[in-house]
Amino acid sequence: MVERRTLAFFALTSVFFGGTFVAAKAGLGYFPPLLFVALRFDVAAVVLASYAILTTSRDGLLPRTRGDVVGILSTGILAIGLTNALLFVGQQYATSAVASIVFSLNPVLTPVFAAALLSDERLSARGVAGMILALVGVGLVVNPDPANLLAGGFGKVILLTGAVAGALGSVLIRWADGGLSSTVRTAWGLPFAAALCHLLSWSAGESAAAIAWTPTAVLALAYVGIFAGAVAYITYFGLIDDTGAIRANLVFYVVPVVATLGGAAFLGETIPLSALVGFGVIFAGFAVLGSESVDVDGLRAKARRTVSVSSRRHLPATFVNRAPSDDSRDVTEERRGRVFDSD
């Protein structure tokens, strides 16, 4: 049985990450892209650090092993910092639909790194089929223009590099096997992500003077910093610890679904029929993946026991678990004696 906590984390991560595309599209009109990401991590770092200090003992806050340090750096530099920096930059050269498609390669790339670094995470043939089916569903949901999908190679290379960074970072977190909780590890990692993005922003010549502080800009920053930042990172990295990198990164198959529904709800975008079909295909892919964790043999054995008990209930009582009474044994012995005597 899938734990309720895992389902809640998966749902929250998908919703908040999916909303990132809508908020980023709104915020990039007011912020330089790398500075937007850097400020996002500044906000998320303050919020998450405050939460970690209030909810964690002092001993649980301090990294003590090499695994803790590797996990923090993998979280901050790869899984958060570089991944999001490349996503926001790449979106300048590609549509949101194409960006969703490229970033949906994250779950496909994760098993490649897991096969090399993790001994306890492998995909079976059924798992591969489920992932491919879900990826087809993503394509139907975002329904990109083939011309746009093939054009703009530079932006797609940037986006693909971001997907690679995210997949590698999530696997390295599991490989490090540190002792910190996912919340504390992320709280330590966010300042590294912010520092990296501020450095990249400065290197690109971006300036804070270019920011237009409008209500829309503040709302966009608040969303990507608090909800799609601090809160979503708690749930996402918690998923990695609970279910492994491969299954946790399946959220990137649901993100385009949430982004499509969010665009329809808040931006007045229409949902084509192909997107509705895509929702069903993604669900089918998840069903195939989830069937790996179902104990088929156990279910069959339980079904056989149920049928057996049910059939026995419908038999006459004299045929169900009837033990011979003392009287019946006496009669039998008496009959045997009579036969013997008669002989």
Secondary structure, 3 states (H helix, E strand, C coil): CCCHHHHHHHHHHHHHHHHHHHHHHHHCCCCCHHHHHHHHHHHHHHHHHHHHHHHCCHHHHCCCCHHHHHHHHHHHHHHHHHHHHHHHHHCCCCCHHHHHHHHCCHHHHHHHHHHHHCCCCCCCHHHHHHHHHHHHHHHHHHCCCHHHHHCCHHHHHHHHHHHHHHHHHHHHHHHHCCCCCHHHHHHHHHHHHHHHHHHHHHHCCCCHHHCCCCHHHHHHHHHHHHHHHHHHHHHHHHHHHHHCHHHHCCHHHHHHHHHHHHHHHHCCCCCCHHHHHHHHHHHHHHHHHHHHHCCHHHHHHHHHHHHHHHHHHCCCHHHCCCCCCHHHHHHHHHHHHHHHHHC
